[in-house]
Amino acid sequence: MPTERYCRMCGGWHDPGAWPHACLPEQPRASLLAAPQIIGDAMDPVQSQLDGKLYDSKSKLRRTYREAGVVEVGNDSSVTAPTRKRPQIDRQAVKASVARAFSKAGLGA
């Protein structure tokens, strides 16, 4: 039974139980941070649109919104912007335009 294994990093032979640190493959890191990011509850004081009071806690501000039965919207354009109706297409005008283009090209329509 072989007691050493071939190292692809340095080309030498090493004992599997005591593999040199320099020859270990580099492990990909999920993050460059030492710990996962945590979103805190504290924030700069903001004035509530509901009662006019200043809040420096996200949870306290949102609790007042929930108790009043209102919905916090933010800046999502799908909620804040009115939806636009697509203009109706005049199919007769499209057909006439295509026919003129074919005629000018000499294809006859």
MODELLER restraints for C-alpha pairs under 7 A, 6 or more apart:
rsr = mdl.restraints
at = mdl.atoms
rsr.add(forms.Gaussian(group=physical.xy_distance, feature=features.Distance(at['CA:3:A'], at['CA:15:A']), mean=6.13, stdev=0.5))
rsr.add(forms.Gaussian(group=physical.xy_distance, feature=features.Distance(at['CA:4:A'], at['CA:13:A']), mean=5.81, stdev=0.5))
rsr.add(forms.Gaussian(group=physical.xy_distance, feature=features.Distance(at['CA:4:A'], at['CA:14:A']), mean=5.07, stdev=0.5))
rsr.add(forms.Gaussian(group=physical.xy_distance, feature=features.Distance(at['CA:4:A'], at['CA:15:A']), mean=4.53, stdev=0.5))
rsr.add(forms.Gaussian(group=physical.xy_distance, feature=features.Distance(at['CA:4:A'], at['CA:16:A']), mean=6.32, stdev=0.5))
rsr.add(forms.Gaussian(group=physical.xy_distance, feature=features.Distance(at['CA:5:A'], at['CA:13:A']), mean=5.34, stdev=0.5))
rsr.add(forms.Gaussian(group=physical.xy_distance, feature=features.Distance(at['CA:5:A'], at['CA:14:A']), mean=5.46, stdev=0.5))
rsr.add(forms.Gaussian(group=physical.xy_distance, feature=features.Distance(at['CA:5:A'], at['CA:15:A']), mean=6.38, stdev=0.5))
rsr.add(forms.Gaussian(group=physical.xy_distance, feature=features.Distance(at['CA:5:A'], at['CA:16:A']), mean=6.48, stdev=0.5))
rsr.add(forms.Gaussian(group=physical.xy_distance, feature=features.Distance(at['CA:6:A'], at['CA:12:A']), mean=5.95, stdev=0.5))
rsr.add(forms.Gaussian(group=physical.xy_distance, feature=features.Distance(at['CA:6:A'], at['CA:13:A']), mean=4.58, stdev=0.5))
rsr.add(forms.Gaussian(group=physical.xy_distance, feature=features.Distance(at['CA:6:A'], at['CA:14:A']), mean=6.59, stdev=0.5))
rsr.add(forms.Gaussian(group=physical.xy_distance, feature=features.Distance(at['CA:7:A'], at['CA:13:A']), mean=5.71, stdev=0.5))
rsr.add(forms.Gaussian(group=physical.xy_distance, feature=features.Distance(at['CA:7:A'], at['CA:14:A']), mean=6.78, stdev=0.5))
rsr.add(forms.Gaussian(group=physical.xy_distance, feature=features.Distance(at['CA:9:A'], at['CA:23:A']), mean=5.52, stdev=0.5))
rsr.add(forms.Gaussian(group=physical.xy_distance, feature=features.Distance(at['CA:10:A'], at['CA:23:A']), mean=6.64, stdev=0.5))
rsr.add(forms.Gaussian(group=physical.xy_distance, feature=features.Distance(at['CA:41:A'], at['CA:57:A']), mean=5.57, stdev=0.5))
rsr.add(forms.Gaussian(group=physical.xy_distance, feature=features.Distance(at['CA:41:A'], at['CA:58:A']), mean=5.41, stdev=0.5))
rsr.add(forms.Gaussian(group=physical.xy_distance, feature=features.Distance(at['CA:41:A'], at['CA:59:A']), mean=6.61, stdev=0.5))
rsr.add(forms.Gaussian(group=physical.xy_distance, feature=features.Distance(at['CA:42:A'], at['CA:56:A']), mean=5.90, stdev=0.5))
rsr.add(forms.Gaussian(group=physical.xy_distance, feature=features.Distance(at['CA:42:A'], at['CA:57:A']), mean=4.92, stdev=0.5))
rsr.add(forms.Gaussian(group=physical.xy_distance, feature=features.Distance(at['CA:42:A'], at['CA:58:A']), mean=6.53, stdev=0.5))
rsr.add(forms.Gaussian(group=physical.xy_distance, feature=features.Distance(at['CA:43:A'], at['CA:56:A']), mean=5.20, stdev=0.5))
rsr.add(forms.Gaussian(group=physical.xy_distance, feature=features.Distance(at['CA:43:A'], at['CA:57:A']), mean=6.03, stdev=0.5))
rsr.add(forms.Gaussian(group=physical.xy_distance, feature=features.Distance(at['CA:43:A'], at['CA:58:A']), mean=6.92, stdev=0.5))
rsr.add(forms.Gaussian(group=physical.xy_distance, feature=features.Distance(at['CA:44:A'], at['CA:56:A']), mean=5.64, stdev=0.5))
rsr.add(forms.Gaussian(group=physical.xy_distance, feature=features.Distance(at['CA:45:A'], at['CA:54:A']), mean=5.84, stdev=0.5))
rsr.add(forms.Gaussian(group=physical.xy_distance, feature=features.Distance(at['CA:45:A'], at['CA:55:A']), mean=5.19, stdev=0.5))
rsr.add(forms.Gaussian(group=physical.xy_distance, feature=features.Distance(at['CA:45:A'], at['CA:56:A']), mean=4.33, stdev=0.5))
rsr.add(forms.Gaussian(group=physical.xy_distance, feature=features.Distance(at['CA:46:A'], at['CA:54:A']), mean=5.33, stdev=0.5))
rsr.add(forms.Gaussian(group=physical.xy_distance, feature=features.Distance(at['CA:46:A'], at['CA:55:A']), mean=5.47, stdev=0.5))
rsr.add(forms.Gaussian(group=physical.xy_distance, feature=features.Distance(at['CA:46:A'], at['CA:56:A']), mean=6.59, stdev=0.5))
rsr.add(forms.Gaussian(group=physical.xy_distance, feature=features.Distance(at['CA:47:A'], at['CA:53:A']), mean=5.48, stdev=0.5))
rsr.add(forms.Gaussian(group=physical.xy_distance, feature=features.Distance(at['CA:47:A'], at['CA:54:A']), mean=4.40, stdev=0.5))
rsr.add(forms.Gaussian(group=physical.xy_distance, feature=features.Distance(at['CA:47:A'], at['CA:55:A']), mean=6.36, stdev=0.5))
rsr.add(forms.Gaussian(group=physical.xy_distance, feature=features.Distance(at['CA:48:A'], at['CA:54:A']), mean=6.25, stdev=0.5))
rsr.add(forms.Gaussian(group=physical.xy_distance, feature=features.Distance(at['CA:55:A'], at['CA:61:A']), mean=6.10, stdev=0.5))
rsr.add(forms.Gaussian(group=physical.xy_distance, feature=features.Distance(at['CA:65:A'], at['CA:71:A']), mean=6.75, stdev=0.5))
rsr.add(forms.Gaussian(group=physical.xy_distance, feature=features.Distance(at['CA:99:A'], at['CA:109:A']), mean=5.56, stdev=0.5))
rsr.add(forms.Gaussian(group=physical.xy_distance, feature=features.Distance(at['CA:102:A'], at['CA:108:A']), mean=5.68, stdev=0.5))
rsr.add(forms.Gaussian(group=physical.xy_distance, feature=features.Distance(at['CA:102:A'], at['CA:109:A']), mean=5.90, stdev=0.5))
rsr.add(forms.Gaussian(group=physical.xy_distance, feature=features.Distance(at['CA:103:A'], at['CA:109:A']), mean=6.35, stdev=0.5))
